[in-house]
């Protein structure tokens, strides 16, 4: 091969590389950071839509719950009949078909009872709202975030998983009401519990 041919091949190769760079690499160099940033923001927005932190307006109590399309709506309410709670929050599944909240609804309730001197076990034994006498298994005592806690389950006619935590002079009563033992609301409830902070 002559020197002219080698020079021509080299020039063609250089032109091909430059065209490739102009067509494919230049847009990536110019717009790549914007695309990456938009992708990161999209992922962050999606994640923020999926998980939402609730923070009590009264103190440092907070927890995170799923709020996306298959998650929950959170409302403060006084709809629960015969409740002596100072504050009641209800997480209702967005995928719930019936709109009325009744004693048979699958939902998660968080109730706050203020100015409480009793520990969780004594409170559960003394308070009919806890339905502690209807438990179907042995209760378990422990600590969550360094606070005394009590866990138990109740059976038919209104099955529920229950967690009572004492933080300061407030009893926090978490309960999930479900229809069937395999209901997904039970696993959602268990996912919420580790996010509790005081």
N, C-alpha and C positions, 0 to 999 in steps of 0.2 A: 504494500500500500504506500502510495506516495505521500509526501508531506502535505500536499494540498488536500488530499482526501481525508487525511487525519485531522487537519484543521477544520474541514467542513463538518466532519462527524462530531468533533468537539463543539463546534458552534451550534449545531443542531441540538446536541445534548444540553448545552447551556440554555438555549431558547426553550426547550421542553421543560427544564427545571424551573425556569423563570415563569413560564406560563402556569405550571402546576402551583407555584407559590402564589401567583396572582389570583388564580381561580379558587384555590382551596385554602391555602394557609393565611393569606392576607385577611379574609373575612374573619377567620378564627382568631387571628391576632387582634384585629380591631374590635370585634364584637364578642369574643370569647368571655372576657370578664363580665360583660353585661348579661350574657346568657347564663353564666354560672351564678351570678348574683340573683337573677330572676328565678332560677331553679331553686336556689337555697331559700329565697323568700317564699316561693310557692310551697316548698316542703315545710317551712316554719309556720306559715299561715294554716296549712292543712293540719299540722300537729296541734296548733293552738285551738283550732276549731274542734278537734277531737277531744282534747282534755281542757277542762276549765277549773280554775281554783276558786273555791268559795272561801271568803274570809268574813267572819262575823263582824258586823258593824259595832258590836259591843265590847269585844276583847280580841285576843290574838288567836282564837280558835279558827282553824282552817283545814280544808281537805280538798283533794282533787277528784273530779268525777268525769266520766265520759259524757261529752255534750254534743257529739256529732250527730249525724242523721240516725244512727242506731243507738244513740245514747239516751240521756235523760234531760228533762226540764226540772229546774229547781224552783220551788215556790215556798215562801213563808206563808203559813196558814193558821187559822184557828178552827179549821173544819173538823178536827178529830173530836168526836163526842166524848164527854166525860173525862177529858184530859185536864190535869192540873199543871201541865208544863207551862213555864214562863215563855218559851219560844218553841215553835215547831217548824221544821223544814221538811219538805216532802220532795223526793226525787221520783218522778213518774216516767216510765219508759215512753219515748217518743213513738215507738212502734205500737203503743197501746191503741186498740181499736175503740173501746168504749171510753167516753170522756168523763163519766161520773166516777168520783172516788167513793168507794164504799168499803165496808169491812172485809170484802173478799178480793179487793184489788191487789195486784202484784205491784208493790212499791217499796221504797226505802224511806224510813222516817228517821229524823234526828231530832230529839227533844232535849231541851235544856231545862233543868230544875235548879233554880238559884237558892242560895242561902241554905245549903244542905250540910248538916253536920255528920250525917250517917255515912258509913263506907258503902261501896256498891252492894255487897252481900246483904247487909242490914236493910238498905233501901229497897232492894228487890223483894226481900221477905215481907216488908211492911207495906209496899205499894201495889195495890191490885192491878194498876196499869202494866206492871212488869210481867204479869201472868207467870210468876216464878213457880207457883205451885203446880202449874200445868207442864212443867218441863218434862222432856222425854228421855233425858240422859243426865248424867252427873254434870254439875256445873264445873267450870274450870276458872281458877283465879290466877292472875298473873299481873304483869305490868305492861303498859304501852306508854312510850315516851316518859318513862319514870313515874307514871301514875298508876294507882291501883285499878285493876280492871277485872270484870267478871263476864264470862261467856257461857251461854246456855242456849238450848233449842226448845221450842214448844211444838206440840203436835196438833192434830185435828181438834176442833174444827177450823182453827186459824193457825196453820203452821208458820213458824218464824224462826229466824236466827237472831240472837240478841247479844249485844255487847253494851256493858255499862262501865263508864270510866268516871272516876272522880278526879277533877282538877281544881285545886283551890276549894272554894265552897260551892262548886257547881257539879251536878250530876249530868253527864252526857249519856243519853240513852239512844243507841243506834239499833234499829230493827229493820230486817227485811221481811216483808210479807210475801209469801209465794203460794202458788196453787199446787205445783208438783215438785217433788224433791229434785228433779233434774232441770228445773227452770234456770235459765241463764242469769236471772237477776241475782241468784245466790253467788255465782262466781264474780259478778260485777261488784257485789257487796264486799266480798273478800278482797277484791283488788283495791277498793276505796280505803279500807281500814289501815293499811300501812302508810297512807298519805296523810293521816291525821296529825296535826300539830297544834300545840297550845302555846 
